[in-house]
Amino acid sequence: MDADEVPLAMIDEAAIADAPLRRDPYDFAFVEQAIPATLKDAILEHAPRIPDRGSYGLPDLRYGPRFGAVVRDLLSPRFRRLVERKFDMDLSPYPPVIVMMGNTTGHYNEGHAHPDSKHKIVTVLLGFSRAWPYERGRLRVLRSADREDYAFEFAPEFGRMLMFRVGDHSWHGFLPQKGQRMSLQLCYADSAWYVRSEYWRHSISAFAKSVPVLRKLIEYAPR
């Protein structure tokens, strides 16, 4: 059997296919449960343990096989085709890059509004927080650089997925909130060079955060 014919192991393909494409203020889609809730405990048991704030590149994450099965689904051509059909575009020339956030400190400089790097074509966010009971800290689909000017909010809870086409006005961000904010970000990038540079940058950051003095400086650094 061709690898493309094998169903995804963890991700609910039908839920993603059925999610409507929204166009205000830019192209995005929200999936309420992209991973069945019945898999929550098993997957979270094997999820990475991320003690510090900020994002870590996939090569720097350590995780068990059930979480690894989710990663394999996300990196598969079959999942890419789900995203391609959603946005009616060909993503085959664009390599994927994965980073993951574990915690937020609640400091003012977290969650700043930004449209994403010009090197990104499509961004897919997948929540892994066991729960997110806070009003703040939900990712906002923004109409402008103002974090209060939002069209949609996405809580980073287990299985919830948000994907959007990256452009000059694909603004998003969140209001600062301290908490365990587990969220994976998959991006299709414009070059293998950008993927390597992203992993290198996050690897340097991960090393710096392992040094107590540098970690303290990073914690209060502007974003």
TIDOLO-131296 format. One line per field, with one value per residue (C-alpha): x, y, z. Coordinates in steps of 0.02 Angstrom, whole numbers, padded with zeros to 5 digits. Layout:
residues N
c1 <- (X ...)
c2 <- (Y ...)
c3 <- (Z ...)
This chain:
residues 223
c1 <- (00000 00062 00112 -00009 -00153 -00121 -00238 -00164 -00136 -00185 -00261 -00444 -00439 -00627 -00632 -00499 -00580 -00749 -00684 -00743 -00618 -00648 -00590 -00613 -00490 -00381 -00391 -00397 -00484 -00520 -00541 -00625 -00552 -00415 -00361 -00496 -00521 -00507 -00320 -00287 -00214 -00110 -00033 -00003 00086 00215 00220 00382 00418 00458 00509 00543 00455 00474 00477 00588 00630 00579 00761 00777 00618 00615 00452 00375 00305 00123 00168 00292 00147 00062 00222 00235 00055 00091 00249 00165 00118 -00059 -00081 -00001 -00132 -00271 -00197 -00174 -00357 -00410 -00317 -00324 -00136 00014 00128 00241 00388 00385 00473 00393 00467 00399 00424 00333 00292 00274 00246 00209 00263 00128 00253 00197 00310 00233 00104 00149 00051 00140 00092 00223 00386 00381 00470 00314 00178 00050 00052 -00037 -00059 -00108 -00149 -00080 -00128 -00228 -00341 -00339 -00462 -00399 -00483 -00313 -00180 -00296 -00221 -00314 -00341 -00317 -00377 -00228 -00075 -00192 -00216 -00390 -00445 -00484 -00602 -00576 -00494 -00408 -00379 -00222 -00313 -00278 -00331 -00386 -00309 -00295 -00218 -00196 -00120 00027 00028 00065 -00095 -00106 -00092 -00107 -00055 -00120 -00136 -00005 -00055 00054 00022 00071 00033 00075 00056 00140 00172 00197 00245 00273 00424 00493 00662 00763 00883 00747 00704 00887 00903 00746 00806 00978 00905 00792 00933 01043 00897 00867 01050 01043 00888 00981 01105 01023 01096 01056 00883 00844 00900 00795 00643 00639 00704 00590 00500)
c2 <- (00000 00173 00275 00412 00288 00247 00347 00464 00377 00515 00660 00662 00692 00714 00850 00949 00923 00981 01139 01292 01414 01587 01742 01881 01959 01835 01652 01537 01380 01317 01134 01104 00929 00885 00740 00631 00675 00490 00500 00649 00562 00439 00575 00700 00564 00558 00746 00845 00922 01106 01197 01370 01503 01524 01399 01247 01171 00991 00927 00991 00908 00740 00644 00471 00367 00420 00604 00552 00477 00648 00727 00596 00634 00820 00795 00674 00715 00657 00793 00921 00880 00915 01088 01111 01072 01192 01338 01280 01288 01175 01161 01024 01145 01207 01108 01097 01162 01124 01221 01202 01318 01252 01398 01582 01696 01828 01967 02114 02068 01898 01871 02028 02053 01999 01937 01795 01787 01822 01653 01560 01508 01427 01410 01269 01280 01130 01143 01023 01110 00994 01143 01331 01408 01587 01727 01794 01698 01639 01665 01802 01816 02003 02132 02245 02259 02300 02145 02206 02214 02029 01923 01754 01677 01507 01425 01314 01162 00983 00941 01114 01169 01336 01356 01513 01577 01693 01866 02047 02065 01894 01977 01869 01874 01850 01947 01898 01759 01651 01466 01301 01346 01193 01233 01159 01264 01185 01302 01269 01377 01446 01357 01222 01361 01443 01277 01251 01431 01414 01254 01328 01486 01388 01270 01416 01486 01316 01309 01487 01445 01299 01423 01507 01682 01684 01613 01759 01884 01799 01798 01988 02022 02121 02021)
c3 <- (00000 -00046 00107 00054 00066 00249 00362 00490 00657 00779 00683 00633 00446 00429 00563 00471 00301 00370 00453 00354 00281 00352 00259 00386 00419 00321 00270 00422 00483 00659 00706 00874 00896 00772 00885 00967 01150 01193 01152 01266 01418 01317 01208 01347 01447 01306 01270 01295 01464 01433 01593 01523 01422 01236 01094 01064 00895 00859 00864 01043 01107 01195 01190 01190 01047 01058 01043 00908 00811 00810 00745 00606 00556 00547 00443 00322 00141 00183 00314 00198 00068 00194 00217 00030 -00002 00135 00058 -00124 -00147 -00179 -00028 -00097 -00130 00050 00187 00360 00522 00696 00858 01024 01167 01344 01462 01472 01614 01598 01567 01460 01314 01279 01144 01048 00886 00726 00552 00551 00454 00267 00248 00308 00187 00301 00491 00585 00775 00880 01065 01195 01357 01470 01504 01479 01603 01581 01486 01433 01340 01201 01029 00938 00751 00734 00610 00648 00760 00905 01014 01063 00880 00857 00753 00836 00990 01001 01170 01161 01233 01183 01006 00952 00787 00701 00529 00426 00266 00306 00228 00265 00367 00453 00624 00779 00961 01137 01299 01429 01548 01660 01635 01558 01378 01274 01091 00937 00782 00612 00471 00287 00245 00083 00093 00179 00229 00333 00417 00465 00527 00634 00715 00743 00821 00937 00982 01036 01136 01220 01273 01341 01442 01521 01598 01751 01725 01539 01571 01687 01555 01421 01534 01539 01364 01247 01113)
